[in-house]
Amino acid sequence: MSLFCDVPLAAPVAVFKLTADFREDPSPNKVNLGVGAYRTDEGQPWVLPVVKKVEKMIAEDNSLNHEYLPILGLPEFRSSSSKIALGEDSPAILEKRVGAVQCLGGTGALKIGAEFLRRWYNGTNNTKTPIYVSAPTWENHNAVFANAGFEDIRPYKYWDAQKRGLDLSGFLGDLESAPEHSIFVLHACAHNPTGTDPSQDEWKQIAEVMKKRNLFAFFDSAYQGFASGNLEKDAWAVRFFVSQGFEILCAQSFSKNFGLYNERVGNLTVVAKDEDNLNRVLSQMEKIVRITWSNPPSQGARLVAITLNSPELFAEWKDNVKTMADRVLLMRAQLKAKLLALGTPGTWEHITEQIGMFSFTGLNPKQVEYLVKEKHIYLMASGRINMCGLTTKNIDYVAESIHEAVTRVQ
C-alpha cells in the first residue's frame, strides 16, 4: 500500500490537454486555435530576429558567468521593464518611488504580488480582503490568489454576451458596490479571453470610481506591444492610473512580446507613494522570493535587458513586435470578411473590434464540440480562439467550419 494511495488524480490543464489532443489527431485538416502562443503564417513558432541576434551576443560575451543574481533579479532588467510599462519620463520613476522584482513569467509576478498583498495589504495576513477578477478571466487568476490564501474571490461584470462587447455599466456597478480596499485584477490590454478592452474614456470612468471607493488596482500586462503594435498605446491604462496617484502593482510578461515562452521572463512593477514605502515593500517581497524560487534565472532577463537598453536593438524589437501584431490584425479582418461573405448568422463585428491574440467568438459549447469532433478544429470550450492559429492556408476551412457549426448546431 503506497503512502500516496489517497491522492486523487488532478484534471489536466485544459489548454495543454487541447494541444495534446491536437497532436494525436491524424486528420490532415486539423487546426489548433487553442494554444496561447504566436505562430507564423506557416503555423510555426517564431524566434524573433532580434532575440537570435542578442542570444549570439550573450554567447560570445566572455565577461558573463553563471553566478547568482540578486534575489530581486537583474537590476538593469527590472528598471528597463518598469520603464516600458510606465514610460521613460514617468514622474513616478523620477521621484524614485518605482521598483520591481524579476519573476518567473507573468504568473510568477502575479504570485509574488498576491503573496505580498495577503501578508501586508489591508492589515496583516488579511485572507478576507475580496479579490475581484473579471467574468470571464484567465483561469490562473483565480487559482493564484486562492493559493496565496485569499478566501473571497469574486467575479466582476465584464463581458456582455448579447452585444459581444464590454459591459461597462455592470463593471462600474460592481466597483461601486465592492467593499473598500478590495483588490481588482485588471487586464492592462488585450483582455484574456475576450480581446475586449475599455476605451480610454471608459478607463477614466473606471479609475474615478476606484479612487472614490479606495480600491486597489493590480494590473496584469501580458501583451504590451503585441496587442496594437504600439507599446505606448498598450500601456495607456497603467500609465493613467499612476498619473492619478494610485499605488499599484503591475505584473509584466515577456513571453508573448519577445516570444520567450519557455525562458519564464516576468517582472512585477511596484508603484508606491514614496521612496520609503517602496523600500519597505521591496524588502518584504525579497523575503517572499527567497522562500519561493530563492533566486531568478539570468538568460531571458539578460536578453530583454540588453534589447531594451540599446536604442538600435530596441527599435528592431519594436519592429518585430509590430510584425506579430499586424499578422493578428490581418487574420481578424480576413476571418470577419469571410464569415460575412458566407452570410453566417449573427454579428461578427466583434472579431475586428477585439484586440490581441485572442478572440471571444461567441460560439456556444455545443458549437465548439462540433468544431472539435467533426471538423478537427481545436479551441477552448468558452469559444476563445487564438488568432495566430489562423493562416492564409487554413482560414477558408475555418470560416466555412464556423459557418457550418453556427447554422447546424444551436
Residue pairs with C-beta under 8 A, 6 or more apart in sequence:
12 20
14 139
14 380
14 381
15 34
15 35
15 36
15 380
18 32
18 34
18 35
18 378
18 379
18 380
19 32
19 34
19 35
19 378
21 372
21 378
22 30
22 32
22 34
22 378
25 376
25 378
27 376
29 375
29 376
29 397
30 376
30 377
30 378
31 376
31 377
31 378
31 389
31 390
31 394
31 397
31 398
32 378
32 386
32 389
33 377
33 378
33 379
33 385
33 386
33 389
33 390
33 398
34 378
34 379
34 380
34 385
34 386
34 389
35 386
35 389
36 192
36 256
36 357
36 358
36 386
37 45
37 256
37 261
37 386
37 388
38 45
38 46
38 226
38 256
38 259
38 324
38 357
38 388
39 45
39 46
39 388
39 389
39 391
40 46
40 327
41 327
41 391
41 392
41 393
42 391
43 389
43 391
43 393
43 394
45 259
46 259
46 324
47 259
48 258
48 259
48 317
48 320
49 316
49 320
50 307
50 313
50 316
50 317
50 320
51 258
51 259
51 260
51 303
51 307
53 313
53 316
54 303
54 306
54 307
54 313
55 303
57 306
58 64
58 299
58 302
58 303
58 306
64 302
66 298
68 295
69 102
69 295
69 296
69 298
69 301
71 286
71 289
71 290
71 294
71 295
72 78
72 100
72 101
72 102
72 282
72 285
72 286
72 289
73 100
73 101
73 102
73 103
73 267
73 296
73 301
74 102
74 296
74 298
74 301
74 302
74 305
76 305
76 309
77 102
77 267
77 301
77 302
77 304
77 305
78 99
78 100
78 101
78 102
78 267
79 100
80 304
80 305
80 308
80 309
81 100
81 252
81 254
81 267
81 269
81 304
81 308
82 93
82 98
82 99
82 100
82 267
82 269
83 90
83 93
83 308
84 224
84 231
84 235
84 308
85 221
85 224
85 235
85 238
85 239
85 250
85 252
85 267
85 269
86 92
86 93
86 98
86 235
86 238
86 239
86 242
86 269
86 271
87 93
87 232
87 235
87 239
90 98
90 239
90 242
91 243
92 98
92 242
92 271
95 274
95 275
96 275
96 278
97 271
97 272
97 273
97 274
97 275
97 277
97 278
98 269
98 270
98 271
98 272
98 278
99 269
99 270
99 272
99 278
99 279
99 281
99 282
100 267
100 268
100 269
100 270
101 109
101 112
101 267
101 268
101 270
101 282
101 285
101 286
101 289
102 266
102 267
102 296
102 301
103 109
103 111
103 112
103 251
103 266
103 267
103 268
103 296
104 264
104 266
104 293
104 296
104 297
105 253
105 255
105 264
105 265
105 266
106 220
106 221
106 222
106 251
106 252
106 253
106 255
106 266
107 140
107 144
107 253
107 266
108 264
108 266
108 293
109 251
109 252
109 253
109 266
109 267
109 268
110 140
110 141
110 144
110 218
110 220
110 251
111 144
111 147
111 148
111 292
112 268
112 285
112 288
112 289
112 292
113 218
113 249
113 251
113 268
114 144
114 145
114 147
114 148
114 150
115 148
115 288
115 292
116 249
116 281
116 284
116 285
116 288
117 129
117 148
117 183
117 216
117 218
117 249
118 125
118 126
118 127
118 129
118 148
118 149
118 150
119 125
119 284
119 288
120 281
120 284
121 129
121 181
121 183
121 216
122 129
122 181
123 129
125 149
127 149
127 150
127 151
128 151
128 152
129 150
129 152
129 181
129 182
129 183
130 152
130 153
130 154
130 178
130 179
130 182
130 183
131 145
131 150
131 152
131 153
131 154
131 182
131 183
131 185
132 153
132 154
132 155
132 156
132 174
132 178
132 182
132 183
132 184
132 185
133 141
133 142
133 145
133 153
133 154
133 155
133 156
133 185
134 155
134 156
134 158
134 159
134 185
134 186
134 187
134 191
135 155
135 156
135 157
135 158
135 159
136 158
136 159
136 193
136 194
136 382
137 155
137 158
137 185
137 187
137 192
137 193
138 192
138 193
138 220
141 185
141 220
142 153
145 153
145 185
146 153
156 170
156 171
156 174
156 175
156 178
156 184
157 167
157 170
157 171
157 173
157 174
158 166
158 167
158 170
158 171
158 191
158 194
158 196
159 165
159 166
159 167
159 194
159 196
159 360
160 166
160 167
160 170
161 362
164 347
164 349
164 350
164 360
164 362
165 196
165 350
165 353
166 196
166 197
166 198
166 202
168 198
168 202
168 205
171 198
171 206
172 205
172 206
172 209
175 184
175 206
175 209
175 210
175 213
175 215
176 209
176 213
178 184
178 213
178 215
180 213
180 214
180 215
181 214
181 215
181 216
182 215
182 216
183 215
183 216
183 218
184 210
184 215
184 216
184 217
184 218
185 218
185 220
186 206
186 217
186 218
186 219
186 220
186 237
187 197
187 219
187 220
187 222
188 219
188 220
188 221
188 222
188 223
188 224
188 234
188 235
188 237
188 238
188 250
189 197
189 221
189 223
189 224
189 227
189 228
189 233
189 234
189 235
189 236
189 237
189 355
189 356
190 197
190 222
190 223
190 226
190 227
190 234
190 355
190 356
190 357
190 358
191 197
191 356
192 222
192 223
192 356
192 357
192 358
193 358
193 360
193 380
193 382
193 384
194 354
194 358
194 360
194 384
195 354
195 355
195 356
195 357
195 358
195 359
195 360
196 350
196 353
196 354
196 355
196 360
197 227
197 355
198 206
198 237
200 236
200 237
200 240
203 236
203 237
203 240
204 240
207 240
207 241
207 244
207 246
209 215
210 217
210 246
211 244
211 245
211 246
216 247
216 248
217 241
217 246
217 248
217 249
218 248
218 249
218 250
218 251
219 237
219 238
219 241
219 248
219 249
219 250
219 251
220 250
220 251
221 234
221 235
221 238
221 250
221 251
221 252
221 253
222 251
222 252
222 253
222 255
222 256
223 234
223 253
223 256
223 257
223 356
223 357
224 231
224 234
224 235
224 252
224 257
225 231
225 234
225 257
225 318
225 321
225 322
225 325
226 234
226 256
226 257
226 321
226 324
226 325
226 328
226 356
226 357
227 233
227 234
227 325
227 355
227 356
228 234
228 325
228 355
229 321
229 322
229 325
229 326
229 329
231 318
231 321
238 248
238 250
241 248
242 248
242 271
246 271
247 271
247 272
247 273
247 277
248 270
248 271
249 268
249 269
249 270
249 271
250 268
250 269
250 271
251 266
251 267
251 268
252 266
252 267
252 268
252 269
253 265
253 266
254 260
254 263
254 265
254 266
254 267
254 300
254 304
255 261
255 264
255 265
255 266
256 357
257 321
257 324
258 265
258 300
258 303
258 304
258 307
258 317
259 324
260 300
260 303
260 304
263 297
263 299
263 300
263 303
264 297
264 300
265 300
265 301
265 303
265 304
268 285
270 278
270 281
270 282
270 285
272 278
272 281
289 295
289 296
306 313
307 313
307 314
307 317
308 314
308 317
324 388
327 388
328 356
328 357
328 387
328 388
331 387
331 388
331 390
331 391
331 395
332 351
332 352
332 354
332 359
332 387
333 352
334 390
334 392
334 395
335 351
335 359
335 387
335 390
335 395
335 398
335 399
336 348
336 349
336 351
336 352
338 395
338 396
338 399
339 348
339 351
339 399
339 402
339 403
340 348
342 399
342 400
342 403
343 403
344 399
344 402
344 403
344 406
344 407
345 406
345 407
346 362
346 406
350 359
350 360
350 362
351 359
351 361
354 360
357 386
357 387
357 388
358 384
358 385
358 386
358 387
359 384
359 385
359 387
360 382
360 383
360 384
361 379
361 383
361 384
361 385
361 402
362 383
363 371
363 379
363 383
363 402
363 405
363 406
364 383
364 409
365 381
365 383
366 409
366 410
367 383
367 405
367 406
367 409
368 379
368 380
368 381
368 382
368 383
368 405
370 404
370 405
370 408
370 409
371 377
371 379
371 401
371 402
371 405
372 378
372 379
375 397
375 401
375 404
375 405
377 398
377 401
379 385
390 398
